[in-house]
Amino acid sequence: MGRLEDQVAIITGAGQGIGLAYAERFLQEGAKVVVAEINEDRAAGAMRYLEGKGDAEFVRTDISDEQSALACAAETKDRFGRIDTLINNAALYYDIDNERNDYEYLQKVFSVNLHGAWLMARACAPQMVEQRRGRIINQSSGAAYAYMFPSFGDEFTGLGNYSYSITKWGIVGLTKFLAAQLGQYNITVNCIAPGVTMTEATKKIVPEGVIDMLPMMSAMKRTLEASDLAGTAVFFASDDAELVTGQVTLRGEFPNPNGELLPGMYVRVLIEQGVDTDAIAVPQQAVQRSRDGGSEVFVIKPDNRVAVQAVRTGAVQGGKWLINDGLKPGDRVVVEGFQKFAAGDKVKPQPLEDIATGSIESDAKVTKTSLSD
């Protein structure tokens, strides 16, 4: 007998990726699963994949539409008689347009990634309250904690959008408030915040070179697969988590939201400038704002110690800043990534072959570094 025998779970965005992995695992654990998916082609593929693995049913659902969310809950109740678990997994992710900075688009992302989760919770909560039992599992992201954004250059060009990250931070808050209200009805609300997960969607938007470096940023030193998240979801949905609520679990990345460099962690990449040029292009993560409002970068000095260097930046081009002044031939510019480190830290450069980040120009060399012993 599985841990979720005869329970009923609604999983939004279960047509692919993490949602599909959740659906498969829940079926293996004996649950009945509603594939709540807006895209009928994806849903059809998911239903073919899940065929013979358990009792699954597709309900077309647009989580950003109030009536569609209510209809999903109603159809689930009519078909299976109850709703035990809701997994708010659906979100705009790989299809987000990060170049758009207008309010209308920000509202669209909020309507799906955050408001959609609230609408689905509101639609399912009455049935769970009636049953005096329920589980809501929200999906946030490690991106919610990556708030150490780089400088956007010397010239202010407008406020950033941050749409994915701030909606996923909103999911963390939603989890806390739902848990506080619904606990008295024996309904628990918890949250999974995965790191970069190796789904097909991720592979469409994350450069291969960055994917190759993900194990460096993980405590487990390996990439995170969708199936790795399913066990956590099963636990939150099971009786074993009866008194676990309001919790957020970070999966797959070092639990270091404040960004300190800790022993054994990696500086992400560095770019070596070997020749005089009018400008060198570096990824946006390499440049940060100084206290006096200028721009600065971390560079590796000949003794392999980190130093802060003031620079003058030009216009951004394709996710890269042009540094026009402040660097010398041979300076190695550190791309900070998720970890933050201080001047004086010692690093040990190591060659990293066959990496293509698409983030540098000319004959620049890319290496990785780690802390020296």
Secondary structure, 3 states (H helix, E strand, C coil): CCCCCCCEEEEECCCCHHHHHHHHHHHHCCCEEEEEECCHHHHHHHHHHHCCCCCEEEEECCCCCHHHHHHHHHHHHHHHCCCCEEEECCCCCCCCCCCCCCHHHHHHHHHHHCHHHHHHHHHHHHHHHHHCCEEEEEECCHHHHCCCCCCCCCCCCCCCCCHHHHHHHHHHHHHHHHHHHHHHHCEEEEEEEECCECCHHHHHHCCHHHHHHHHHHCCCCCCECHHHHHHHHHHHHCHHHCCCCCCEEEECCCCCCCCECCCCCEEEEEEECCCCCCCEEEEHHHCEECCCCCEEEEEECCCCEEEEEEEEEEEEECCEEEEEECCCCCCEEEECCCCECCCCCEEEEEECCCCCCCCCCCCCEEEEEEECC
